[in-house]
C-alpha cells in the first residue's frame, strides 16, 4: 500500500466521520423541534412527488418541483434561520468534559442529597423553584446574565435563594459540578405547541432550556408543590422525591464506555474462574 493510498483512505474516513457527526446532531435536535419535524416531512413529500412525476412523465408537476428544489434551500435558510442558529449554538456549547463527570461518588451523592432536601422543604412550603444542572453543554451565556454566587451546594442556601422575599426567587439557579454558580437566571421558554396550558412559566422555561442542550432542569411548583424534571426536551411531571433522587444519581453518573464495561466483565469472569 502506497503513501498516496493511505492518505486517500484517511481522507475518506475523515469525510465520512464529519458527515456522520453532522447528521447525528441534526437528527438529535430534530426530534425536539416541531418546526424542523414539519420541515423534514415536507422535504420527504417533495422527494416522493418528484419520483412519482418522473415515473409517470408528469411534465408540469416535474417543472414545478424542479423550481422548488432549485430555490428551496435558499428559502429554507431564510425561513428557518432561528432553528439553524440554535443547532450551531448547541454545537458551540459542547464541552469535552462536563464538571459533573469529575465528581467522586461521595460528592455526587452529597449534591443530590442537598438538592433533594431543598426540594422536599420547598414542596411542603409551596415555594416555587427552578434548578438547572449543567452537564456537557455549557450554560455560560445564562450565567453571565445572572447573579454570580459560586458557593457550595446546600439545602439551606437553595431554599433561601427561592424564598419569596428574595429578589432572585423568580429566576433559576444554575449548578456546575458541586457548586451553585449563579441565581436569578432567565431561560428561554419552550415554543412546543403540545405543552399543556396548565403549566406555568417555570415549567416552560425548564423545557426551553432542556431543548437547547443536555442539562437537567428541576422544578418545584409554587401552586401545587409537585416536583418535575425536564431533560432533552421532555418533562417528567409530578415525580416523587425518591424518583427525583434516583433519576439524578443515574443521569449524573459518568457513562462508562462499552469497551470498559466489557473489560470489567472479562475480569469478573476471570476472578470467578480462579
Helices and strands as residue ranges (DSSP letters): H 3-30, H 34-56, H 59-79, H 81-93, G 99-102, H 105-125, E 129-133, H 140-144, E 147-152, H 155-162, E 172-176, E 179-185, H 201-211, E 216-220, E 227-231, E 234-239, H 241-252, H 258-273
